[in-house]
Each structure stands twice: as C-alpha cells, then as structure tokens.
Amino acid sequence: MAEDRSEPRPEKVAAVDEIEARLNAAVSALFVEMHGITVAEVSDLRNQLRDAGVSFRVYKNTMVNLAAQRIGLEGMEQYLTGPTAIAVSPDEPSTAAKVFRAFGKTNDKVRIKAGLLGTQVLNESEAAALADLPTYDESIAQLAGVLQAPITALAGTLNAMISGLALALSRVAEQQGEAAAE
C-alpha cells in the first residue's frame, strides 16, 4: 500500500519549526556554502563559532525556504542552492561574520552566500560586511570616548587657565616683594 504524501512528515515539520524559531530569535544569521572542507576543518570552525556564542547547523534548502516564507523573508530562495549551513548570532550582529572572516584567512572552502540582519535579507557582500560592524562592547567604548573627549578638553583648558592665573599671581607677588624691598 502506498504511503500518503499529502501531509508532511512530523520530523520535517519539526525541522521547519526549529529553523523558523532560530531565525526569529537571531539578531543576525549567515547562510554559508562549504565545498571540499574536511571533517577536521568543519570541527575547528564549529568550535570557533561555539566559543563565540554562534550556533551552526546544516539544513535542507527546502526546509530553510519554507521557514523563510513563513516569517516573510522575501528573496531568500535565490541564495538557497547547493549545500547550505546556517550560523545564527543571537546577540551580536557581527560575531559570526568575524569568525568566518578569520577562518577564511586560512581556508577558502567556506563562502558566505547571504545573511539576515533582523528580518532584512542581505546579499553576499552585505553579509560579509557585518564583520566590519563593532560589537556592543566596542560601540559602548567608542561612545564613551566620544563623550569623554569634550570633557577632557574642557578639563585641560580649565587647568591651563588656572595654571596661567597661578603663574600671573606668582609674578605679581614677586614684583610686589621686589618693590617692597627697594
């Protein structure tokens, strides 16, 4: 007796649900193609991503496309060809891209195909450019530097004025001391 294929299998539904949940929870995601990469290289990449707090998993393109359609990601299907792995950054938009950039310096078998920033679909160059974004901590440090610079300049100016005033008072006191001595 032939099996009824009108209803999707529960494991496929669960896979699409999982992908949808991961993409919804992601600050950013990268869709990556890997060709000719060894098991050891994949293991090394996975470890680097895990250490950075990025989850990494290979899914069937049809499952990813279904999940993308469910959450309204327009234009994803053009990037879902060939072997595709998804790296999801739950906290920092640039983290996964920075790991892939560093990994790519020694291994050219991995290519970023596309990405997501929130619900915005990014092409290959836009997704790779995420690596140029500062992390949250780097952004806070930059902001603190920008806010601190005028205060530091003001403090320096006030300090110079006080030093100048002290020097002028010292000279006046010396002149009065010399005049009194005459």
N, C-alpha and C positions, 0 to 999 in steps of 0.2 A: 504494500500500500504506500502510495506517495505521500511524503510529508507536506503539510500545508505551509507554504512560504508567505502567506498574506500578512501574517503577524511577525514582526522581527523577534529574533531570539532574545530571551531575557538578558543574556550576557552582553549582547550588542547594545541593548537599551541602557544597561548599566554603564557601559563604556562611554556612550554618548553623554549620559548624565554626569559622569565623572569629568569628562573634558569640559562640558559646559560649566560645571561648578568651579573647576580650576581656572578657566578663562575669566569667569565673573569675578573671582577673588583676586585676580592678578592686577598688579599695578602696571606691569608690562610682561610681554611674552615674546619669545623669539621662535620662529619656525626655521629649523635648521636641516640642511641636507648633508649627509655623510656618505662618502664613497671611498671604498678601499681602506677604511680605517680598521686597525687591528683591535682585538678584544682588549689588549693591554692599554691601547690609546684611549678607547672608549671608557675603560675603567678609570684611567687617570683624569679624563675630562669630567666624568661623573663625580669623582672625589673633589675636584676643584669647585665644581658647581655646588655640591652639597656643603662644602666648607663656607661658601659664600651665601648660603641660605636659599639657593635656587633649586627647584625641583626639575627633573629632566626625565622625559619619558617618550617612547616611540609609540605612535598610534597609527591606525589605518587612516589614510586620507579621507575616505568616505565618512568615517566616524567624526573626524575633525570638521569636515564640511557641514555635516548635519548639525553639530553643536554650534558652529559659527552662524548657520542660518537661524537657529533657534534664538540666539541672542542678538541677532540683527547686524552681524558683521558683514557689510557689503564688500564684495570684491576679493574675498579670501580664496575662492575656488581657483583663481589663476595661479596661486602660489602652492597649491596642494597637488603637486605632481612629483613623482619619484619618492624615494624614501624620505620621510619627514619625522623629525623629532621636535618636541616642544619643550622649551626651557621657560619656566614660569618664575617670575620675580614677584613675591608677594609684598615686598616692602619698598625697594629702591628700583626706579626705572632703569638705571644704568648698570646694575650689578651683573646681570647675565651677559650683556654686551661686552663689558670689561673683561670678563672671564674668557669669552670667545675670542676677543682681540688678542689677549695674552697667549691663549692656546694656539691661535692662528700664526703666531710668530715662529713657531717651531713645527707646525703641522698644517699643510694646505689641503687636507682632505675633508675639512669641515667648512661649510659655506652657509652664511645666514641668508635665507630666502626672503623672509618677510618678518614683520613684527606687529605687535599691538602695543599701544600706549593708551591705557584705559580701553576705550571702545574704538579708537582710531586705528585703522589698518595702515601699516607703514610698508613702503617698498623696501627693497634690499638696502639701498644706500641710507635711507632714513632710519631703518632699524639698526644698521651698523653705527650710525652717528649717535645712537643712545650712549655709546661708550664715552662720548665726549662730555656728557652731562655730569655735573658734580653730584656726589651723594648728598644726602640730607645733612650729614655732619660737615661735609666740605662747604655746603651752602651756608650753614649757620656760621662757620668760621669766616667765610667771605663777608657775610653781612656784618658780623661783629667788627671785622677790620674796617669796613666802610663806615660804620657808625662811630668807631673809635678814632678814626683819622682826624676829623674836625676837632674833637675834644682834645686830642694830643697836641694838635697845632695851637689851639687856644691856650692850653696849659703852657706850652713853650713860649708863646707871645707874652702871656702874663708874667711868666718867670723872667723873661728878658726885660720887661718893663720894671719889675721890682728890682732886678739887679742894677738896671740903669739908675733908678731912683736912689738905691743904696749907695752907688758909686758917686752920684752927684752930691748927696748929703755928706758923704765922707770927705769930698773935696771942699765943700763949703766949710765943714768943721775944721779942716786943715788950714784953710785960708783965714778963718776967724782966729784959730790958735796962733798962726804966724802974725796976724795983725795985732793981737793982744800982747805978743812977745816983743813987739817993736816998741 
